[in-house]
Amino acid sequence: MVAFPHYKQADFKDCGPTCLKIIARHYKQSIDIQRLRTLSETIRTGSNLQGVSNAAEVIGFRSMGVKVIAQQLEEAPLPCILHWNGNHYVVLYKVTQSKRFLPFGKTEDGKGNITYHISDPAHGLLKYNQREFLDLWIGKDATNETEEGIALLLEPTPALYDQETTGEEKKEFGFSILSRYVLKYKKYLWQLVLGLIAASMLQLIFPFLTQSIVDIGIKNQDVQFIPPVST
């Protein structure tokens, strides 16, 4: 399974633009972080949600800022951006539920633990249980059904796939495609490498072998021995 994309923010104020870069990458698009900073109107203290939303619209997303309870996130289009811990932005890319085990080996869906999967520009790919998630998204006193948190919902449009990429971005994207193929066929790659090494060794040895045979033929005055080898 391919891991959800992640980029580390270069500066403490870059969490908003970096979240957009992460989500764009999820949709196979690579967008320059400096462009996202400019579009988000990132200043010394960071970006506000309106700036991040405006940037998302420019690069080809439909965006909607909402206040929702945690249960509603389970039905929301993902990935989305969350306002986090009062002064940060993260990407929520998946919500999973375990099964609760009942007597006699039976199971019941949707009654077990909920796990929230986060791509945090400051800390990496993380998982939180519901209590941890609510504390960071809404606050210490939040509950699953009575408190609301802020989210920026994003939906890609055809305009997202018309983005112009820089040479550096194309290089990065091309390398990722190449690396996937290399990993997929690495067994055959090793066979190819070993074959090339063997062929190179034969090319190095053959002139010496030929010369040695010719020398033997001349020394023994065996003219019939020389032409088949030297031609």
C-alpha positions in Angstrom: 0.0 0.0 0.0 1.3 3.4 -1.0 1.7 5.8 2.0 -0.2 9.0 2.0 2.0 11.8 0.9 3.8 14.0 3.4 5.9 17.2 3.2 7.7 18.8 6.2 7.1 22.5 6.5 10.2 24.6 6.0 9.1 27.2 8.6 6.7 27.4 11.5 4.4 29.7 9.4 4.2 27.3 6.4 1.8 24.8 7.8 -1.2 26.1 5.7 0.6 26.1 2.3 2.3 22.8 3.1 -1.1 21.2 3.8 -2.2 22.3 0.3 1.0 20.9 -1.2 0.4 17.6 0.6 -3.2 17.3 -0.7 -2.2 18.4 -4.2 0.4 15.6 -4.2 -2.3 13.2 -3.1 -4.0 14.0 -6.5 -0.7 13.5 -8.3 0.1 17.2 -8.7 3.3 18.9 -7.5 3.0 22.6 -6.8 5.8 24.9 -5.8 5.6 25.8 -2.1 6.6 29.5 -2.8 3.6 29.8 -5.1 1.4 28.4 -2.4 2.8 30.8 0.2 2.1 33.8 -2.1 -1.4 32.6 -2.9 -2.2 32.0 0.8 -0.9 35.5 1.7 1.4 33.9 4.3 2.8 36.5 6.6 5.2 36.4 9.5 2.6 34.8 11.8 1.4 32.3 9.2 -1.8 32.0 7.1 -5.4 32.3 8.0 -8.1 29.9 6.8 -9.5 32.3 4.3 -6.0 32.7 2.7 -5.6 28.9 2.5 -9.1 28.6 1.0 -8.3 31.3 -1.6 -5.1 29.5 -2.6 -6.9 26.2 -2.9 -9.4 27.8 -5.3 -6.7 29.3 -7.4 -4.8 26.0 -7.9 -8.0 24.1 -8.8 -10.0 23.0 -5.8 -13.5 23.8 -4.7 -13.2 24.7 -1.0 -15.6 25.2 1.9 -14.8 26.2 5.4 -17.1 24.5 7.9 -17.6 23.9 11.6 -18.6 20.3 12.2 -18.7 17.7 15.0 -16.3 14.8 14.8 -19.0 12.3 13.7 -19.6 14.5 10.6 -15.9 14.1 9.6 -16.5 10.4 9.0 -18.8 11.4 6.1 -16.8 14.4 4.9 -14.7 14.2 1.6 -11.1 13.4 2.6 -8.4 14.6 2.6 -9.3 17.9 4.2 -7.5 20.5 6.3 -8.1 20.9 10.0 -7.5 23.9 12.2 -5.3 22.2 14.9 -4.3 23.0 18.4 -5.3 26.6 18.1 -2.5 27.8 15.9 -1.7 25.1 13.3 -3.1 23.2 10.3 -2.9 19.5 9.5 -4.4 17.2 6.9 -6.9 14.6 7.9 -6.8 11.9 5.2 -8.5 8.8 6.7 -10.9 7.8 9.6 -11.0 4.1 10.5 -13.1 2.1 12.9 -12.2 -1.2 14.5 -14.8 -3.9 15.2 -16.1 -4.4 18.7 -16.0 -8.1 19.7 -19.3 -9.5 21.1 -19.9 -12.8 23.0 -19.6 -16.1 21.1 -17.2 -14.6 18.5 -19.7 -12.3 16.8 -18.7 -8.8 15.7 -20.5 -5.6 15.2 -19.3 -2.9 12.8 -18.9 0.7 13.8 -18.8 0.2 17.6 -15.1 -0.1 18.2 -12.3 2.4 18.5 -12.0 5.2 16.0 -8.6 6.2 14.6 -7.9 9.5 12.9 -5.0 9.5 10.4 -3.2 12.8 10.1 -0.4 14.2 7.9 1.1 16.9 10.1 3.5 19.2 8.3 5.4 19.7 11.6 5.6 16.1 12.8 4.9 13.6 10.0 2.3 10.9 9.5 0.4 10.3 12.8 -2.5 8.4 14.2 -4.8 9.6 17.1 -7.5 7.9 19.0 -10.8 9.8 19.5 -9.9 11.5 22.8 -6.5 12.6 21.6 -8.0 13.9 18.3 -10.8 15.9 20.0 -8.3 17.5 22.4 -6.1 18.7 19.6 -8.8 19.6 17.1 -11.4 21.3 19.4 -10.1 21.4 23.0 -9.8 19.5 26.3 -13.5 19.7 27.1 -14.8 18.6 23.7 -17.1 15.6 23.1 -17.8 13.7 19.9 -21.4 15.0 19.6 -21.6 18.4 21.2 -18.5 20.4 20.2 -17.5 21.6 16.7 -14.1 22.1 15.1 -13.0 23.9 12.0 -12.3 22.1 8.8 -11.6 23.2 5.2 -13.2 20.7 2.8 -11.6 20.4 -0.6 -12.8 18.9 -3.9 -10.5 18.7 -7.0 -11.7 20.2 -10.3 -10.3 19.7 -13.8 -8.3 22.9 -13.3 -6.1 21.2 -10.8 -4.7 19.0 -13.5 -3.8 22.0 -15.8 -1.2 23.2 -13.4 2.2 24.2 -14.9 5.1 22.7 -13.0 8.6 23.9 -12.7 11.6 21.9 -13.9 12.4 21.0 -10.3 8.9 19.7 -9.7 9.0 17.7 -12.9 12.3 16.2 -11.9 10.8 15.3 -8.5 7.7 13.8 -10.0 9.6 11.9 -12.6 12.0 10.5 -10.0 9.0 9.2 -7.9 7.6 7.4 -10.9 11.0 5.9 -11.7 11.5 4.8 -8.2 8.1 3.0 -8.1 9.1 1.0 -11.2 12.5 0.2 -9.8 11.0 -1.1 -6.6 8.4 -3.1 -8.5 10.9 -4.8 -10.7 13.9 -4.9 -8.4 14.3 -8.7 -8.7 14.8 -8.3 -12.5 17.0 -5.3 -11.9 19.5 -7.3 -9.9 19.6 -9.9 -12.7 20.2 -7.2 -15.2 23.1 -5.8 -13.2 24.7 -9.2 -12.7 24.4 -9.8 -16.4 26.0 -6.5 -17.3 28.9 -7.2 -14.9 29.4 -10.7 -16.4 29.3 -9.3 -19.9 31.8 -6.6 -19.0 34.2 -9.2 -17.5 34.0 -11.3 -20.7 34.8 -8.2 -22.8 37.9 -7.5 -20.6 39.1 -11.1 -20.7 38.4 -11.9 -24.4 41.3 -9.8 -25.9 43.8 -11.5 -23.5 42.4 -14.9 -24.3 42.6 -14.3 -28.0 46.2 -13.0 -27.8 47.2 -16.0 -25.7 45.7 -18.5 -28.2 47.4 -16.7 -31.1 50.7 -16.7 -29.3 50.4 -20.5 -28.6 49.6 -21.1 -32.3 52.6 -19.1 -33.5 54.9 -20.8 -30.9 53.8 -24.2 -32.0 53.8 -23.2 -35.7 50.2 -24.4 -36.0 48.8 -22.1 -38.7 45.4 -23.9 -38.7 45.0 -23.1 -35.1 45.2 -19.3 -35.4 42.6 -18.1 -38.0 39.4 -19.5 -36.5 40.2 -17.7 -33.2 41.6 -14.5 -34.5 38.9 -13.7 -37.2 
